[in-house]
Amino acid sequence: MAEVIITYLQMYSAAELKPRPSPDPRFTIREAVVRQWRLNRFLYSFVGDDWTWTDKKSWSNGQWQTYVNTDDLRTFVASYEGSIAGYYELHRDDAQAVEIIYFGLAPEYHRPRFRRRDAD
């Protein structure tokens, strides 16, 4: 079995967040405001298969619907030139803390495979 490494990040105040604009206008991150459980299921497999994400692999459609259709979950999709580059999910718990549930890149954007066209 492959070794599993879990990394934790912690921020105590929104003031600690220092957002920066993307240096490349071809790269965007947008929130998927309309809840679509099929999108989350697709992104989970699309991004997670290379990393052996398995915790939700056996979920039924109903489990996915319940998971996605909560006001506490937010999904963000990253795109590069219109193609899905990755995604992340944020979940707010009962104590109002926010956790990054999933965060990852699409296989085409893993280094060293990803090369910008203008880098040739």
N, C-alpha and C positions, 0 to 999 in steps of 0.2 A: 504494500500500500504506500502511496506517495505521502511524503511529509506535508502536513498542513501548517501553514504559517498564518496566524491571525494578527493583524496590526490594529491598534486602537489609536484614535486621535481624539483629543478632548479640547473643548473651547468652553469657557465659562461665561462669556458675554458676547453678544452680537457685535460689540465695539471692537472685538479682537479680529473680526473678519475684515480683510482688506482686499475687496474685489478689484480686479484689473481687467480692462477690456482686452479682448483677443487681439494679438498682433496681426492676425490673418483674418480678413473679412470672409474668407471662404469657410471658416470654422464657426459654427453657431451652437448654442445650447438653448433649447426651448423646453418649457414645461408642457407636458402632455395634459392639458387641463381637462379634456373630455376623457373620462375613465373608460378604458378599453382593456378588459382582462386579457384578451387574446394578444394585445400588444405587449403587455408585461410578460406573459408566458413566452412569447417569441423572443423578446430581448433577453430574458433569463437564459434561454437555450443558446441563442445566437452568440452572446458574450460569454456565457459560463461553460459551454461545452469544452473548450480548450483548457479550462481551469478545473475541470471535474466538479463543477457545482452539482450536487445531487440532492440537497435537502428538499427541493420542491419538484424534482423530476417525476415523482409518482402521484402528484396532486391531480385530483379530478377537476373538471371544469367548474363545478360548484365551489371547490376550495379556492380556485383562482378568483372567481367572482367575489367571494366574501373578502378575500385578501385585498383586492384592488378597490372595491367599492366602499372603502372606509374614508372618512374625511381626514384621517390621521396619516394617510399615505400620499406622497407626492412623487411623481415620476418625471424625470428630465432626460431628454434625448439629445445627444450630441451628433451633429452632422458636419461632414466635410464635403463641400461641393455637391450637396444634396444627397449624399450617401450616409447611411447610419454609421457613425464612428464609435459610438458607445452609449452608455446610459448610466444613470444612478437613481436610486430610490431613497427617499427620506421618510422616516416614520417618527411621528410625535407620540410619546408615551403619556400615561396618565399624569406624570409629574411635569409635563410640558417640556421634557428634554427631547431633543431631536437626534436620531441615530441614522447614520448612513447604512442602509440595509444592504444594498448592492451597489457596486461601482466597478465599471470595467470598460475595456475597449473591444471593439469588434476585431475579429482575427486579422483582417487586412491592415489594421493599424498597430499591430504589435511590432516593436522594433526587433530585429533589423529589417523585417519584411517591408515595412511602410517606407516608401521613398516619395518625397514630393516630386512632382513632374518637373518643376523648375530647378531641381537639384542636379539634373543630368547635364 
